[in-house]
Amino acid sequence: MTTAAGVKSVNWQAVFGHPEPYPEQADGIEAAIDAAEDDGFLVVEGACGTGKTMLALTAGIDRVRDPDSDYERVFVLTSVKQQLRQFEKDLRTINENLPEDWNPVSGLTLVGKSDVCPYSRENVAGIDDTTVYDRCEGLRERTRNLVGDGGLASTGKLVKEARAAQTGLLDTGSSGGGPTYLETAGEPTPYLPETAEYEDTEYCPFYATFLDDLPEDGDPIEAVPFDVTELGLVDTEELVRLSAGYGTCPHSVMGAVLPHVEVVVGNYYHAFDPTTVGSFTGALADDSTFVVCDEAHMLEPRVRELVSDGVGDATLRDAENELTRVIQPVEFDDSGKGTEDAELVRGELEDADVTLRELKETRDFVRDVREELDRRVTAYLDRTMPDWRADLTRLEDDEIPLRDPEEPATDELTEWAESEGYDEGAWVRAETVGAVAARILNSAEDEDKRRAAPAVGRTLANWARTDHTSFFREIELDRTWDETARENSWRRAYNAHLALHNCIPGDAIAEQLGEFGGGVLMSATLEPLDVFREVSGLNALEADGRPVIERTYGLGFPEENRASFAVDVPKFTYENRGAPGEDNETRRAYVDACAEISRSPGNVLVGMPSYAEAEWMAGELDTRLSKTVLLDESSDDGATERLKADFFGGEEKVLVTSLRGTLTEGVDYRGDRLSAAVVCGVPIINTSSPRTRAVKTAYDREFGNVPASDASGSPRGTSASRDGFEAALTVPAVRKARQTIGRVIRGSEEVGIRALVDARYARDSWNSVREYLPESEREEFSPVSSDMLRFGVDRFWSSVD
């Protein structure tokens, strides 16, 4: 038996992309292979420089290329774009160093439609990254309708018409001498920079070409205009160039290629978002897939977002209107005011086994839910801020719990519905009714628009299906500004959301991970591993017979190149520090510590628990330092990129940011970009939030008897088990701090200072967080008093000069 590479056996040393692995890499690769062969998982905490991406790729490709293995592909999941690029880079390195008689390892990077649609990429044909999903679905449906049973044309005719339109314009020179074809990814396409039309029906010529090449009874890979097994990694630009240049749809090609490549690189959505898995990547979720979860410390919070649900007031309004538009043609027809759409509606309802009565009942239910939402928001604001109507600009983001966060029970909205005669069937049936209503409107109306009724129906159904212990229901009030709303209405200042939060996503994670054959979960910050295993569902998998192996690898760079301080100053809690701007001993101590370290040569990153505290610290440092002080504020991606460019360019600077922002994880500070990082306080999220209290309570109930580890790493008894506050709040906060200080030392030649400023990092007190640091970090981050910090900083920089 031979592999695709034409060899009779594979060993990981042949796959490994460098001459020699680090000892930790060799150990990790072999552990991952052993785990995968037993349908298990390797959990790796590896500091920067461990070579985790090469470790995971090597182990996975070894299993895929081994003829005696059942694995067919590696599926990489990462939440950080920089890490996605690192996997691409390492895969190219592997291919460059394979034995000469081996075929390259085929790979594909998954991206969204806006990144691959030729029209969206070039912002033409009325399609951009905000409209591409709705426009794509509409164009595809019209294209299929044109060529379906009883359609007006064949796919070949649609393609020919689109290409002829392009040729005709070139022949007549009507473009004024310039090119008339659409160009993207540096490649001309065969079509105009606008969609095509056939007998007044708009369609997508790229999608028509894909359909034309699609075999009637065969694998969609036959419609792909290139041989993926010969190209190695096909990244986004290459995919678009090869597909659009030929004239076919890059997104459809991506879906056709997906099951046939050996390495797929994507993000958590591609494995854990129910909609994405159901419509696109579901075929990868089987026991022939070796899964790699990178940045796995983010697995639990990211999946919690994906498996939670919610719907806004504006969406409820739109869904009500959509249901009314479906109902009206039949009502008008019944009253003698016949319409063309009545027959279409009746036909669709009959095919879907949905009655007009059910449509009306669901419409009434959605309307009543929205009215109840209005009543509850108004009553809440009247109770908490009686004069709120006088100045709507004072309103801030808020939450209205629908049950006591610390006492699982049926929520108040469900109780209201029961009192109004809406049983569980009304909630659940809304999903089917909403989907049918959307299908009818898509057939009756030409507008490419994402319908609200399916989203509302899905949320209402999930509201009834999910339990009241691990799920928490509330009304979220998100600041907005809508001039069209009534002047004294809360809707002018808020969009209210019915939110259904999954407090414990571990079950969903375990269920999905269990679909894969095995793999690796890895990050630089997973400790304490007992907490990670529990909240990520790995303990449940192990109980089902899926082995879980652990490895922890510390920072392997020269210790003399770094100084690590745990600065013993008063805890940075509200009780000690007060509001930003107060002048007290605690705040002075933190400014002094940050100023001392910020005088280090080179760029310095200062992380604060919030953006408000970051603004305060930036102002204080600006008066104390000769360096330029930059402030990161909560902003869009463009502003963040400009701030990074400013920080990295020119003279040395200090950048102050929130520890919960985007600049403390996944940003490349390699080389001389950063010489010191300071973490002020323990960035625990707002513990008074109803949602946070509900998560803590759920963790207390679920994990209250999970054995923890003491500061020495030895198991503690069940009497000292992890509680909900630890698992849900403290551990993630310490991981945030560790991610920030991990930005400094990224290579063997780099030097720098890492500082954790707060007594909780320095002391073994009742609320200490030292035990959540790995043993190697506890040893390195030796406590230092504030008055000795300057001496420590000066001594370090003198030693490395």
NORQUIHU-V13492 format. One record per residue. N is the residue number from 1. RES is the residue in one small letter. D_CENTER is the distance of its C-alpha to the mean C-alpha in whole Angstrom. Layout:
n->N res->RES d_center->D_CENTER
n->N res->RES d_center->D_CENTER
This chain:
n->1 res->m d_center->40
n->2 res->t d_center->38
n->3 res->t d_center->35
n->4 res->a d_center->34
n->5 res->a d_center->35
n->6 res->g d_center->38
n->7 res->v d_center->39
n->8 res->k d_center->40
n->9 res->s d_center->38
n->10 res->v d_center->35
n->11 res->n d_center->34
n->12 res->w d_center->31
n->13 res->q d_center->33
n->14 res->a d_center->34
n->15 res->v d_center->30
n->16 res->f d_center->29
n->17 res->g d_center->29
n->18 res->h d_center->31
n->19 res->p d_center->35
n->20 res->e d_center->34
n->21 res->p d_center->31
n->22 res->y d_center->31
n->23 res->p d_center->32
n->24 res->e d_center->29
n->25 res->q d_center->27
n->26 res->a d_center->30
n->27 res->d d_center->30
n->28 res->g d_center->26
n->29 res->i d_center->27
n->30 res->e d_center->30
n->31 res->a d_center->28
n->32 res->a d_center->25
n->33 res->i d_center->28
n->34 res->d d_center->30
n->35 res->a d_center->27
n->36 res->a d_center->26
n->37 res->e d_center->29
n->38 res->d d_center->29
n->39 res->d d_center->26
n->40 res->g d_center->25
n->41 res->f d_center->22
n->42 res->l d_center->22
n->43 res->v d_center->20
n->44 res->v d_center->21
n->45 res->e d_center->21
n->46 res->g d_center->22
n->47 res->a d_center->22
n->48 res->c d_center->22
n->49 res->g d_center->25
n->50 res->t d_center->24
n->51 res->g d_center->23
n->52 res->k d_center->20
n->53 res->t d_center->19
n->54 res->m d_center->23
n->55 res->l d_center->23
n->56 res->a d_center->21
n->57 res->l d_center->21
n->58 res->t d_center->25
n->59 res->a d_center->25
n->60 res->g d_center->23
n->61 res->i d_center->25
n->62 res->d d_center->28
n->63 res->r d_center->28
n->64 res->v d_center->27
n->65 res->r d_center->30
n->66 res->d d_center->32
n->67 res->p d_center->34
n->68 res->d d_center->35
n->69 res->s d_center->31
n->70 res->d d_center->29
n->71 res->y d_center->26
n->72 res->e d_center->26
n->73 res->r d_center->22
n->74 res->v d_center->20
n->75 res->f d_center->16
n->76 res->v d_center->14
n->77 res->l d_center->10
n->78 res->t d_center->8
n->79 res->s d_center->6
n->80 res->v d_center->8
n->81 res->k d_center->10
n->82 res->q d_center->14
n->83 res->q d_center->13
n->84 res->l d_center->13
n->85 res->r d_center->16
n->86 res->q d_center->17
n->87 res->f d_center->17
n->88 res->e d_center->19
n->89 res->k d_center->21
n->90 res->d d_center->22
n->91 res->l d_center->22
n->92 res->r d_center->25
n->93 res->t d_center->27
n->94 res->i d_center->27
n->95 res->n d_center->29
n->96 res->e d_center->31
n->97 res->n d_center->32
n->98 res->l d_center->33
n->99 res->p d_center->37
n->100 res->e d_center->38
n->101 res->d d_center->39
n->102 res->w d_center->35
n->103 res->n d_center->33
n->104 res->p d_center->30
n->105 res->v d_center->27
n->106 res->s d_center->25
n->107 res->g d_center->21
n->108 res->l d_center->19
n->109 res->t d_center->16
n->110 res->l d_center->13
n->111 res->v d_center->12
n->112 res->g d_center->13
n->113 res->k d_center->16
n->114 res->s d_center->16
n->115 res->d d_center->16
n->116 res->v d_center->19
n->117 res->c d_center->21
n->118 res->p d_center->24
n->119 res->y d_center->25
n->120 res->s d_center->22
n->121 res->r d_center->22
n->122 res->e d_center->25
n->123 res->n d_center->25
n->124 res->v d_center->28
n->125 res->a d_center->29
n->126 res->g d_center->27
n->127 res->i d_center->24
n->128 res->d d_center->21
n->129 res->d d_center->17
n->130 res->t d_center->18
n->131 res->t d_center->20
n->132 res->v d_center->20
n->133 res->y d_center->18
n->134 res->d d_center->21
n->135 res->r d_center->24
n->136 res->c d_center->22
n->137 res->e d_center->23
n->138 res->g d_center->26
n->139 res->l d_center->28
n->140 res->r d_center->27
n->141 res->e d_center->29
n->142 res->r d_center->31
n->143 res->t d_center->32
n->144 res->r d_center->32
n->145 res->n d_center->34
n->146 res->l d_center->37
n->147 res->v d_center->37
n->148 res->g d_center->37
n->149 res->d d_center->40
n->150 res->g d_center->42
n->151 res->g d_center->40
n->152 res->l d_center->42
n->153 res->a d_center->41
n->154 res->s d_center->40
n->155 res->t d_center->37
n->156 res->g d_center->39
n->157 res->k d_center->41
n->158 res->l d_center->38
n->159 res->v d_center->37
n->160 res->k d_center->41
n->161 res->e d_center->41
n->162 res->a d_center->38
n->163 res->r d_center->39
n->164 res->a d_center->42
n->165 res->a d_center->41
n->166 res->q d_center->40
n->167 res->t d_center->43
n->168 res->g d_center->45
n->169 res->l d_center->44
n->170 res->l d_center->44
n->171 res->d d_center->48
n->172 res->t d_center->49
n->173 res->g d_center->47
n->174 res->s d_center->46
n->175 res->s d_center->43
n->176 res->g d_center->45
n->177 res->g d_center->45
n->178 res->g d_center->42
n->179 res->p d_center->39
n->180 res->t d_center->38
n->181 res->y d_center->36
n->182 res->l d_center->32
n->183 res->e d_center->31
n->184 res->t d_center->27
n->185 res->a d_center->26
n->186 res->g d_center->29
n->187 res->e d_center->31
n->188 res->p d_center->33
n->189 res->t d_center->32
n->190 res->p d_center->35
n->191 res->y d_center->34
n->192 res->l d_center->35
n->193 res->p d_center->32
n->194 res->e d_center->32
n->195 res->t d_center->32
n->196 res->a d_center->35
n->197 res->e d_center->37
n->198 res->y d_center->39
n->199 res->e d_center->42
n->200 res->d d_center->40
n->201 res->t d_center->37
n->202 res->e d_center->34
n->203 res->y d_center->32
n->204 res->c d_center->30
n->205 res->p d_center->32
n->206 res->f d_center->29
n->207 res->y d_center->28
n->208 res->a d_center->32
n->209 res->t d_center->32
n->210 res->f d_center->30
n->211 res->l d_center->31
n->212 res->d d_center->35
n->213 res->d d_center->34
n->214 res->l d_center->32
n->215 res->p d_center->35
n->216 res->e d_center->36
n->217 res->d d_center->36
n->218 res->g d_center->34
n->219 res->d d_center->31
n->220 res->p d_center->29
n->221 res->i d_center->28
n->222 res->e d_center->32
n->223 res->a d_center->31
n->224 res->v d_center->29
n->225 res->p d_center->31
n->226 res->f d_center->31
n->227 res->d d_center->31
n->228 res->v d_center->27
n->229 res->t d_center->29
n->230 res->e d_center->31
n->231 res->l d_center->29
n->232 res->g d_center->26
n->233 res->l d_center->23
n->234 res->v d_center->22
n->235 res->d d_center->20
n->236 res->t d_center->19
n->237 res->e d_center->22
n->238 res->e d_center->24
n->239 res->l d_center->23
n->240 res->v d_center->23
n->241 res->r d_center->27
n->242 res->l d_center->28
n->243 res->s d_center->27
n->244 res->a d_center->28
n->245 res->g d_center->31
n->246 res->y d_center->32
n->247 res->g d_center->31
n->248 res->t d_center->29
n->249 res->c d_center->25
n->250 res->p d_center->23
n->251 res->h d_center->20
n->252 res->s d_center->23
n->253 res->v d_center->24
n->254 res->m d_center->20
n->255 res->g d_center->20
n->256 res->a d_center->24
n->257 res->v d_center->23
n->258 res->l d_center->20
n->259 res->p d_center->22
n->260 res->h d_center->25
n->261 res->v d_center->23
n->262 res->e d_center->23
n->263 res->v d_center->20
n->264 res->v d_center->17
n->265 res->v d_center->14
n->266 res->g d_center->10
n->267 res->n d_center->7
n->268 res->y d_center->6
n->269 res->y d_center->6
n->270 res->h d_center->9
n->271 res->a d_center->11
n->272 res->f d_center->10
n->273 res->d d_center->9
n->274 res->p d_center->13
n->275 res->t d_center->14
n->276 res->t d_center->12
n->277 res->v d_center->14
n->278 res->g d_center->17
n->279 res->s d_center->17
n->280 res->f d_center->16
n->281 res->t d_center->15
n->282 res->g d_center->17
n->283 res->a d_center->20
n->284 res->l d_center->18
n->285 res->a d_center->18
n->286 res->d d_center->22
n->287 res->d d_center->24
n->288 res->s d_center->24
n->289 res->t d_center->21
n->290 res->f d_center->20
n->291 res->v d_center->17
n->292 res->v d_center->15
n->293 res->c d_center->12
n->294 res->d d_center->12
n->295 res->e d_center->11
n->296 res->a d_center->12
n->297 res->h d_center->13
n->298 res->m d_center->9
n->299 res->l d_center->9
n->300 res->e d_center->11
n->301 res->p d_center->9
n->302 res->r d_center->6
n->303 res->v d_center->8
n->304 res->r d_center->10
n->305 res->e d_center->8
n->306 res->l d_center->8
n->307 res->v d_center->12
n->308 res->s d_center->13
n->309 res->d d_center->15
n->310 res->g d_center->17
n->311 res->v d_center->19
n->312 res->g d_center->21
n->313 res->d d_center->24
n->314 res->a d_center->24
n->315 res->t d_center->23
n->316 res->l d_center->25
n->317 res->r d_center->28
n->318 res->d d_center->27
n->319 res->a d_center->27
n->320 res->e d_center->30
n->321 res->n d_center->32
n->322 res->e d_center->30
n->323 res->l d_center->32
n->324 res->t d_center->35
n->325 res->r d_center->35
n->326 res->v d_center->35
n->327 res->i d_center->38
n->328 res->q d_center->40
n->329 res->p d_center->42
n->330 res->v d_center->43
n->331 res->e d_center->44
n->332 res->f d_center->46
n->333 res->d d_center->47
n->334 res->d d_center->49
n->335 res->s d_center->51
n->336 res->g d_center->52
n->337 res->k d_center->50
n->338 res->g d_center->49
n->339 res->t d_center->45
n->340 res->e d_center->44
n->341 res->d d_center->41
n->342 res->a d_center->43
n->343 res->e d_center->43
n->344 res->l d_center->40
n->345 res->v d_center->38
n->346 res->r d_center->41
n->347 res->g d_center->40
n->348 res->e d_center->36
n->349 res->l d_center->37
n->350 res->e d_center->40
n->351 res->d d_center->37
n->352 res->a d_center->34
n->353 res->d d_center->37
n->354 res->v d_center->36
n->355 res->t d_center->39
n->356 res->l d_center->39
n->357 res->r d_center->40
n->358 res->e d_center->36
n->359 res->l d_center->35
n->360 res->k d_center->37
n->361 res->e d_center->36
n->362 res->t d_center->33
n->363 res->r d_center->33
n->364 res->d d_center->35
n->365 res->f d_center->33
n->366 res->v d_center->30
n->367 res->r d_center->32
n->368 res->d d_center->33
n->369 res->v d_center->30
n->370 res->r d_center->29
n->371 res->e d_center->33
n->372 res->e d_center->32
n->373 res->l d_center->29
n->374 res->d d_center->31
n->375 res->r d_center->34
n->376 res->r d_center->32
n->377 res->v d_center->30
n->378 res->t d_center->33
n->379 res->a d_center->35
n->380 res->y d_center->32
n->381 res->l d_center->33
n->382 res->d d_center->37
n->383 res->r d_center->37
n->384 res->t d_center->34
n->385 res->m d_center->35
n->386 res->p d_center->39
n->387 res->d d_center->39
n->388 res->w d_center->35
n->389 res->r d_center->37
n->390 res->a d_center->39
n->391 res->d d_center->36
n->392 res->l d_center->33
n->393 res->t d_center->31
n->394 res->r d_center->31
n->395 res->l d_center->29
n->396 res->e d_center->26
n->397 res->d d_center->22
n->398 res->d d_center->23
n->399 res->e d_center->23
n->400 res->i d_center->26
n->401 res->p d_center->26
n->402 res->l d_center->27
n->403 res->r d_center->28
n->404 res->d d_center->29
n->405 res->p d_center->26
n->406 res->e d_center->28
n->407 res->e d_center->30
n->408 res->p d_center->28
n->409 res->a d_center->30
n->410 res->t d_center->30
n->411 res->d d_center->28
n->412 res->e d_center->31
n->413 res->l d_center->29
n->414 res->t d_center->30
n->415 res->e d_center->34
n->416 res->w d_center->34
n->417 res->a d_center->34
n->418 res->e d_center->36
n->419 res->s d_center->39
n->420 res->e d_center->38
n->421 res->g d_center->39
n->422 res->y d_center->35
n->423 res->d d_center->35
n->424 res->e d_center->32
n->425 res->g d_center->33
n->426 res->a d_center->32
n->427 res->w d_center->29
n->428 res->v d_center->28
n->429 res->r d_center->30
n->430 res->a d_center->28
n->431 res->e d_center->25
n->432 res->t d_center->28
n->433 res->v d_center->30
n->434 res->g d_center->27
n->435 res->a d_center->26
n->436 res->v d_center->30
n->437 res->a d_center->30
n->438 res->a d_center->27
n->439 res->r d_center->29
n->440 res->i d_center->32
n->441 res->l d_center->31
n->442 res->n d_center->30
n->443 res->s d_center->33
n->444 res->a d_center->35
n->445 res->e d_center->33
n->446 res->d d_center->33
n->447 res->e d_center->30
n->448 res->d d_center->26
n->449 res->k d_center->24
n->450 res->r d_center->21
n->451 res->r d_center->23
n->452 res->a d_center->23
n->453 res->a d_center->25
n->454 res->p d_center->22
n->455 res->a d_center->20
n->456 res->v d_center->22
n->457 res->g d_center->24
n->458 res->r d_center->21
n->459 res->t d_center->20
n->460 res->l d_center->24
n->461 res->a d_center->24
n->462 res->n d_center->21
n->463 res->w d_center->23
n->464 res->a d_center->26
n->465 res->r d_center->25
n->466 res->t d_center->23
n->467 res->d d_center->25
n->468 res->h d_center->26
n->469 res->t d_center->25
n->470 res->s d_center->22
n->471 res->f d_center->20
n->472 res->f d_center->21
n->473 res->r d_center->22
n->474 res->e d_center->22
n->475 res->i d_center->23
n->476 res->e d_center->21
n->477 res->l d_center->22
n->478 res->d d_center->20
n->479 res->r d_center->22
n->480 res->t d_center->23
n->481 res->w d_center->27
n->482 res->d d_center->28
n->483 res->e d_center->32
n->484 res->t d_center->33
n->485 res->a d_center->32
n->486 res->r d_center->36
n->487 res->e d_center->37
n->488 res->n d_center->37
n->489 res->s d_center->34
n->490 res->w d_center->31
n->491 res->r d_center->29
n->492 res->r d_center->30
n->493 res->a d_center->28
n->494 res->y d_center->25
n->495 res->n d_center->23
n->496 res->a d_center->23
n->497 res->h d_center->20
n->498 res->l d_center->21
n->499 res->a d_center->18
n->500 res->l d_center->18
n->501 res->h d_center->16
n->502 res->n d_center->16
n->503 res->c d_center->17
n->504 res->i d_center->17
n->505 res->p d_center->14
n->506 res->g d_center->16
n->507 res->d d_center->18
n->508 res->a d_center->15
n->509 res->i d_center->14
n->510 res->a d_center->18
n->511 res->e d_center->18
n->512 res->q d_center->16
n->513 res->l d_center->17
n->514 res->g d_center->20
n->515 res->e d_center->20
n->516 res->f d_center->20
n->517 res->g d_center->23
n->518 res->g d_center->22
n->519 res->g d_center->20
n->520 res->v d_center->19
n->521 res->l d_center->16
n->522 res->m d_center->16
n->523 res->s d_center->16
n->524 res->a d_center->18
n->525 res->t d_center->18
n->526 res->l d_center->18
n->527 res->e d_center->22
n->528 res->p d_center->23
n->529 res->l d_center->22
n->530 res->d d_center->24
n->531 res->v d_center->21
n->532 res->f d_center->18
n->533 res->r d_center->20
n->534 res->e d_center->21
n->535 res->v d_center->18
n->536 res->s d_center->16
n->537 res->g d_center->19
n->538 res->l d_center->20
n->539 res->n d_center->24
n->540 res->a d_center->24
n->541 res->l d_center->23
n->542 res->e d_center->26
n->543 res->a d_center->28
n->544 res->d d_center->28
n->545 res->g d_center->29
n->546 res->r d_center->26
n->547 res->p d_center->27
n->548 res->v d_center->25
n->549 res->i d_center->26
n->550 res->e d_center->25
n->551 res->r d_center->26
n->552 res->t d_center->25
n->553 res->y d_center->26
n->554 res->g d_center->27
n->555 res->l d_center->27
n->556 res->g d_center->30
n->557 res->f d_center->31
n->558 res->p d_center->34
n->559 res->e d_center->34
n->560 res->e d_center->37
n->561 res->n d_center->34
n->562 res->r d_center->33
n->563 res->a d_center->34
n->564 res->s d_center->32
n->565 res->f d_center->33
n->566 res->a d_center->32
n->567 res->v d_center->34
n->568 res->d d_center->36
n->569 res->v d_center->36
n->570 res->p d_center->36
n->571 res->k d_center->32
n->572 res->f d_center->30
n->573 res->t d_center->30
n->574 res->y d_center->31
n->575 res->e d_center->34
n->576 res->n d_center->35
n->577 res->r d_center->34
n->578 res->g d_center->34
n->579 res->a d_center->32
n->580 res->p d_center->32
n->581 res->g d_center->35
n->582 res->e d_center->37
n->583 res->d d_center->39
n->584 res->n d_center->40
n->585 res->e d_center->40
n->586 res->t d_center->36
n->587 res->r d_center->35
n->588 res->r d_center->38
n->589 res->a d_center->37
n->590 res->y d_center->33
n->591 res->v d_center->34
n->592 res->d d_center->37
n->593 res->a d_center->35
n->594 res->c d_center->32
n->595 res->a d_center->35
n->596 res->e d_center->37
n->597 res->i d_center->34
n->598 res->s d_center->33
n->599 res->r d_center->36
n->600 res->s d_center->35
n->601 res->p d_center->36
n->602 res->g d_center->32
n->603 res->n d_center->29
n->604 res->v d_center->28
n->605 res->l d_center->25
n->606 res->v d_center->25
n->607 res->g d_center->22
n->608 res->m d_center->23
n->609 res->p d_center->22
n->610 res->s d_center->21
n->611 res->y d_center->22
n->612 res->a d_center->25
n->613 res->e d_center->26
n->614 res->a d_center->25
n->615 res->e d_center->27
n->616 res->w d_center->30
n->617 res->m d_center->30
n->618 res->a d_center->30
n->619 res->g d_center->33
n->620 res->e d_center->35
n->621 res->l d_center->34
n->622 res->d d_center->35
n->623 res->t d_center->38
n->624 res->r d_center->39
n->625 res->l d_center->37
n->626 res->s d_center->39
n->627 res->k d_center->35
n->628 res->t d_center->33
n->629 res->v d_center->31
n->630 res->l d_center->27
n->631 res->l d_center->25
n->632 res->d d_center->22
n->633 res->e d_center->21
n->634 res->s d_center->18
n->635 res->s d_center->18
n->636 res->d d_center->16
n->637 res->d d_center->15
n->638 res->g d_center->18
n->639 res->a d_center->20
n->640 res->t d_center->18
n->641 res->e d_center->19
n->642 res->r d_center->22
n->643 res->l d_center->22
n->644 res->k d_center->21
n->645 res->a d_center->24
n->646 res->d d_center->27
n->647 res->f d_center->26
n->648 res->f d_center->26
n->649 res->g d_center->29
n->650 res->g d_center->33
n->651 res->e d_center->34
n->652 res->e d_center->33
n->653 res->k d_center->31
n->654 res->v d_center->29
n->655 res->l d_center->25
n->656 res->v d_center->25
n->657 res->t d_center->21
n->658 res->s d_center->19
n->659 res->l d_center->18
n->660 res->r d_center->15
n->661 res->g d_center->14
n->662 res->t d_center->13
n->663 res->l d_center->16
n->664 res->t d_center->16
n->665 res->e d_center->13
n->666 res->g d_center->13
n->667 res->v d_center->16
n->668 res->d d_center->19
n->669 res->y d_center->22
n->670 res->r d_center->24
n->671 res->g d_center->28
n->672 res->d d_center->29
n->673 res->r d_center->26
n->674 res->l d_center->27
n->675 res->s d_center->29
n->676 res->a d_center->28
n->677 res->a d_center->26
n->678 res->v d_center->27
n->679 res->v d_center->25
n->680 res->c d_center->26
n->681 res->g d_center->26
n->682 res->v d_center->24
n->683 res->p d_center->21
n->684 res->i d_center->21
n->685 res->i d_center->19
n->686 res->n d_center->22
n->687 res->t d_center->23
n->688 res->s d_center->25
n->689 res->s d_center->23
n->690 res->p d_center->23
n->691 res->r d_center->20
n->692 res->t d_center->20
n->693 res->r d_center->23
n->694 res->a d_center->22
n->695 res->v d_center->20
n->696 res->k d_center->22
n->697 res->t d_center->25
n->698 res->a d_center->23
n->699 res->y d_center->23
n->700 res->d d_center->26
n->701 res->r d_center->27
n->702 res->e d_center->25
n->703 res->f d_center->25
n->704 res->g d_center->28
n->705 res->n d_center->30
n->706 res->v d_center->28
n->707 res->p d_center->30
n->708 res->a d_center->29
n->709 res->s d_center->30
n->710 res->d d_center->33
n->711 res->a d_center->33
n->712 res->s d_center->34
n->713 res->g d_center->32
n->714 res->s d_center->34
n->715 res->p d_center->33
n->716 res->r d_center->34
n->717 res->g d_center->36
n->718 res->t d_center->34
n->719 res->s d_center->36
n->720 res->a d_center->34
n->721 res->s d_center->31
n->722 res->r d_center->27
n->723 res->d d_center->27
n->724 res->g d_center->24
n->725 res->f d_center->24
n->726 res->e d_center->24
n->727 res->a d_center->21
n->728 res->a d_center->19
n->729 res->l d_center->20
n->730 res->t d_center->22
n->731 res->v d_center->20
n->732 res->p d_center->17
n->733 res->a d_center->19
n->734 res->v d_center->21
n->735 res->r d_center->18
n->736 res->k d_center->17
n->737 res->a d_center->20
n->738 res->r d_center->20
n->739 res->q d_center->17
n->740 res->t d_center->19
n->741 res->i d_center->23
n->742 res->g d_center->21
n->743 res->r d_center->21
n->744 res->v d_center->25
n->745 res->i d_center->26
n->746 res->r d_center->24
n->747 res->g d_center->28
n->748 res->s d_center->31
n->749 res->e d_center->33
n->750 res->e d_center->31
n->751 res->v d_center->32
n->752 res->g d_center->31
n->753 res->i d_center->31
n->754 res->r d_center->28
n->755 res->a d_center->29
n->756 res->l d_center->28
n->757 res->v d_center->30
n->758 res->d d_center->31
n->759 res->a d_center->33
n->760 res->r d_center->31
n->761 res->y d_center->30
n->762 res->a d_center->33
n->763 res->r d_center->35
n->764 res->d d_center->35
n->765 res->s d_center->36
n->766 res->w d_center->35
n->767 res->n d_center->32
n->768 res->s d_center->31
n->769 res->v d_center->28
n->770 res->r d_center->29
n->771 res->e d_center->29
n->772 res->y d_center->25
n->773 res->l d_center->26
n->774 res->p d_center->27
n->775 res->e d_center->30
n->776 res->s d_center->31
n->777 res->e d_center->29
n->778 res->r d_center->31
n->779 res->e d_center->34
n->780 res->e d_center->33
n->781 res->f d_center->32
n->782 res->s d_center->35
n->783 res->p d_center->36
n->784 res->v d_center->38
n->785 res->s d_center->40
n->786 res->s d_center->39
n->787 res->d d_center->43
n->788 res->m d_center->42
n->789 res->l d_center->39
n->790 res->r d_center->41
n->791 res->f d_center->43
n->792 res->g d_center->40
n->793 res->v d_center->38
n->794 res->d d_center->41
n->795 res->r d_center->42
n->796 res->f d_center->39
n->797 res->w d_center->39
n->798 res->s d_center->43
n->799 res->s d_center->42
n->800 res->v d_center->40
n->801 res->d d_center->42
